[in-house]
Amino acid sequence: MASGSQRRPSSGMPRWGGIVLPACALWGALLGVVTGLAFGNIMIGGAIGAGLGVGIGIVLLAAAVVKASHYH
């Protein structure tokens, strides 16, 4: 096989891996506040939404770490 056709693995963390945790926390809090408006308690909705967002962000951050370590 010619060396020009081989694909070089990327190094380092994917770009989305660095912003996923704060982005999910903010997005979850926003959705929680909107849900809280519908059910009558903005603070509890925002707190639950932010907690769920952080949880999802941690899962996606772990996926980014696995993707980055796959090539090394």
Secondary structure by P-SEA (a helix, b strand, c coil): cccccbbbbbcccccccccaaaaaaaaaaaaaaaaaaaaccaaaaaaaaaaaaaaaaaaaaaaaaaaaaccc
